[in-house]
Amino acid sequence: MRKNQFTFSGKIKILLLAVLMYPAVSLHAQTTQEEPPPAPPEQTIDEEEFHQRIESLIEESDEEIDASELIEELEMLRQRPLNLNAASAEDLRRIFFLTDIQINNLILHRQRFGNLISMMELQTIDGFTSEVIEQISPYVMVDEAVARRVFRMRDIFERGNSQYFLRYHRLFEEQRGFSPIEPEELEANPNARYLGSPYRLYSRYRFTYYNNISIGVTAEKDPGEEFFRGSQPYGFDFYSAHFYMRDVGSIKSLALGDYQVQFGQGLTLWSGLAFGKSSEAVNVKKNGLGLRPYTSVDENNFMRGAGTTLRLGELEFTAFYSSKYRDANVLEVDTISQEALVITSLQQTGLHRTPRELENKNSVQETFMGSNLTWRRSNFHVGVTGYYMELGAEFRRNLSFYNQFDLNQRTNWATGLDYNYIYRNFNIFGEIATSESGGYAILNGVMMSLDPRLSMSIVHRKFSPDYQSLLSVAFSENTRVNNENGLYIGINSRLSRQWSINAYADHFSFPWMKFRTYTPSMGYDYLAQVNYRPERRIEMYARYRIKNKPLNSPEIGTIRFLDDVVRQNIRLHISYPVSPSFTLKNRAEWVDFRHGSNKQQGFLIYQDVSYRNFASPWAITARYAIFDTDGFDARIYAYENDVLYAFSFPFYSDKGHRAYIVARYRVNRNIDLQARIAQTIYTNRHEIGSGLDLIESNSRTEIKAQMRVRF
């Protein structure tokens, strides 16, 4: 009976996948592990460690980062760990905190001695300390049974995972953009209020078959945007869909719909999430994974079209094409076709809440096409990447003396060469790129394991002021890859099993002017962190960071000169269990900011309490924080727990206190419900925000609810 019987969820998967998967029914994948179905949620481990790994990568950024893709990738690995006896180097790079040296040593160990017998055997491999093994243990497994995976429809339906998310988010307090207004006043100023409702709505379906197939649809409505009416008759403001397949015969990857492209060190071509300096001081190298599915809700920075990577022996060839409309500030419009003729900037917000914002929605077509050719052999690879970009309107920025080298034309191209070489415990890597403007960008680095207790990284970069690429995200002090020279040195020293030190020093200079910096300048960034882990679940560290990045003097005068902008942070952090189910986390952080006569200080203290019991359907995390800063320049960022795949990394500024609680209830193995409420109360102000986002109150309360269904 069972042979001819499908479950209800199996029928749903057939309807969703049959058309797309029919050509691949009889294809074979690369040699990998036929893992058993994923463990239920109660068997996954140590979520505290999970969140700490993410925070360590994003907390040093001064900008908002959407880390939802990173969180999702780690969560998928937790649900279906990699088999270390079958995982390729590319598979292992998905565990982003493993270095290429460690990955290469593991593969060499397998080649010399055969498959691993247990996780403990990792201790015999250079670079795999007990701490590293502990860190990767949620995402890997050891199984001697290694089989050749076959793409058969029945196997795909039975072993594939489907997940559906529905998330609701809104502010409790009323913002000015949603407040009542007289019809006459609104008619006179249509942009005086938002058109839509005040809630954010997020919906997503994704099907995955191990890491070989991914099919998904994502939709989002931002607060203030209309929903199934007016400017949004089709519901959500933003839709994204993808089909992605990898390791099927000679096809290394195939991406249709929305996807990302990542090669080299990010100088030439890199879309999507990337990290720079962090307290993980030695992990500075990027690992471009080529084509990847796009699952985020950033409405601009992704590709829409098709791309594929083919394996040709030791060669890999990638070709891609993307064409989509994106938001831009329009200066001139064709009076007949209403198409944009001239734009002044490309927008990033993705917000379409007022008639003015809607005028700029999807106002210019953006086309990318490019390719990459990579030669891989043993522990060496070299790749050549190039792309061509064209906008559907003239690009005419309002240039000034400080930004005169910015891209200011409708077309552009960039080409680059990247390399990676591993020799014993040395990983040498780099990339050189040039653009149509004649500018160049060069980055070279080395990661060294000098001793089982000492690792070091060195990165040198040199970016000319006139290098132009809209798809570059590299290791740098600037957010854009241009106008920067720098030398970075990072170390990790394990003094003993319990004690370790992470530190880096980065010296940088800007050979041309920048925004608010009207002469060439130079600065530095130092960080030192001492870690103490007496037991597996107890973590303590002390951190000191000082950064100097000069800006124009705040003093008014006929001659502009630079003043040092020095920011110092001191942090004390401890995380420890008080019982098998309860974990406490405490943090105290102090900041000192100085820019000429502008001097600000502040502090943040918080207490976290986490409850997780695998025998209970409930999981709860709560925080209470007190903060007191002299102003925005002394703001302090702190990572916060959120509902699954959501992300929260707010800053604390002014005076007040903040509390939040996140609760998860597991209805059964396939359904869980999550809710979050967070409130900030300011003691030194009676208004929050500005413009249409203004709240006439001293409190700001966020409410979030999410449902996840797996089938």
Stockholm file with secondary structure:
# STOCKHOLM 1.0

chainA/1-711         MRKNQFTFSGKIKILLLAVLMYPAVSLHAQTTQEEPPPAPPEQTIDEEEFHQRIESLIEESDEEIDASELIEELEMLRQRPLNLNAASAEDLRRIFFLTDIQINNLILHRQRFGNLISMMELQTIDGFTSEVIEQISPYVMVDEAVARRVFRMRDIFERGNSQYFLRYHRLFEEQRGFSPIEPEELEANPNARYLGSPYRLYSRYRFTYYNNISIGVTAEKDPGEEFFRGSQPYGFDFYSAHFYMRDVGSIKSLALGDYQVQFGQGLTLWSGLAFGKSSEAVNVKKNGLGLRPYTSVDENNFMRGAGTTLRLGELEFTAFYSSKYRDANVLEVDTISQEALVITSLQQTGLHRTPRELENKNSVQETFMGSNLTWRRSNFHVGVTGYYMELGAEFRRNLSFYNQFDLNQRTNWATGLDYNYIYRNFNIFGEIATSESGGYAILNGVMMSLDPRLSMSIVHRKFSPDYQSLLSVAFSENTRVNNENGLYIGINSRLSRQWSINAYADHFSFPWMKFRTYTPSMGYDYLAQVNYRPERRIEMYARYRIKNKPLNSPEIGTIRFLDDVVRQNIRLHISYPVSPSFTLKNRAEWVDFRHGSNKQQGFLIYQDVSYRNFASPWAITARYAIFDTDGFDARIYAYENDVLYAFSFPFYSDKGHRAYIVARYRVNRNIDLQARIAQTIYTNRHEIGSGLDLIESNSRTEIKAQMRVRF
#=GR chainA/1-711 SS CGGGCCCHHHHHHHHHHHHHHGGGTTCEEEEECCCCSCCCGGGCCCHHHHHHHHHHHHTTCSSCCCCHHHHHHHHHHHHSCEETTTCCHHHHTTSTTSCHHHHHHHHHHHHHHCSCSSGGGGGGSTTCCHHHHHHHGGGEECCSCCEEEECCHHHHHHHCEEEEEEEEEEESSCBGGGSCCCHHHHHHCGGGSCSSCSEEEEEEEEEEETTTEEEEEEEEECTTCCSSBTTBTTSCSEEEEEEEEEEETTEEEEEEEEEEEECTTSSSCBCSCCCCSCSSTTCCCCCCCEEEECCSCCSSSSEEEEEEEEEETTEEEEEEEEEEEECEEEEEECTTTCCEEEEEEECCCCCCCSHHHHHTTTCEEEEEEEEEEEEEETTEEEEEEEEEEEESSEECCCCCSSSTTSCCSSEEEEEEEEEEEEETTEEEEEEEEEETTSCEEEEEEEEEEEETTEEEEEEEEEECTTCCCTTCCCSSSSSSSSSEEEEEEEEEEECSSSEEEEEEEEEEEESSCBTTBCSCEEEEEEEEEEEECSSTTCEEEEEEEEEECCEECSSCCSSCCEECEEEEEEEEEEEEESSSSEEEEEEEEEEEEEETTEEEEEEEEEEEEEEECTTSSEEEEEEEEEEEESSGGGCEECCBCCSTTCCBCCEECSEEEEEEEEEEEECSSSEEEEEEEEEEEESSCSCBSCGGGCBSSSEEEEEEEEEEEEC
#=GC SS_cons         CGGGCCCHHHHHHHHHHHHHHGGGTTCEEEEECCCCSCCCGGGCCCHHHHHHHHHHHHTTCSSCCCCHHHHHHHHHHHHSCEETTTCCHHHHTTSTTSCHHHHHHHHHHHHHHCSCSSGGGGGGSTTCCHHHHHHHGGGEECCSCCEEEECCHHHHHHHCEEEEEEEEEEESSCBGGGSCCCHHHHHHCGGGSCSSCSEEEEEEEEEEETTTEEEEEEEEECTTCCSSBTTBTTSCSEEEEEEEEEEETTEEEEEEEEEEEECTTSSSCBCSCCCCSCSSTTCCCCCCCEEEECCSCCSSSSEEEEEEEEEETTEEEEEEEEEEEECEEEEEECTTTCCEEEEEEECCCCCCCSHHHHHTTTCEEEEEEEEEEEEEETTEEEEEEEEEEEESSEECCCCCSSSTTSCCSSEEEEEEEEEEEEETTEEEEEEEEEETTSCEEEEEEEEEEEETTEEEEEEEEEECTTCCCTTCCCSSSSSSSSSEEEEEEEEEEECSSSEEEEEEEEEEEESSCBTTBCSCEEEEEEEEEEEECSSTTCEEEEEEEEEECCEECSSCCSSCCEECEEEEEEEEEEEEESSSSEEEEEEEEEEEEEETTEEEEEEEEEEEEEEECTTSSEEEEEEEEEEEESSGGGCEECCBCCSTTCCBCCEECSEEEEEEEEEEEECSSSEEEEEEEEEEEESSCSCBSCGGGCBSSSEEEEEEEEEEEEC
//
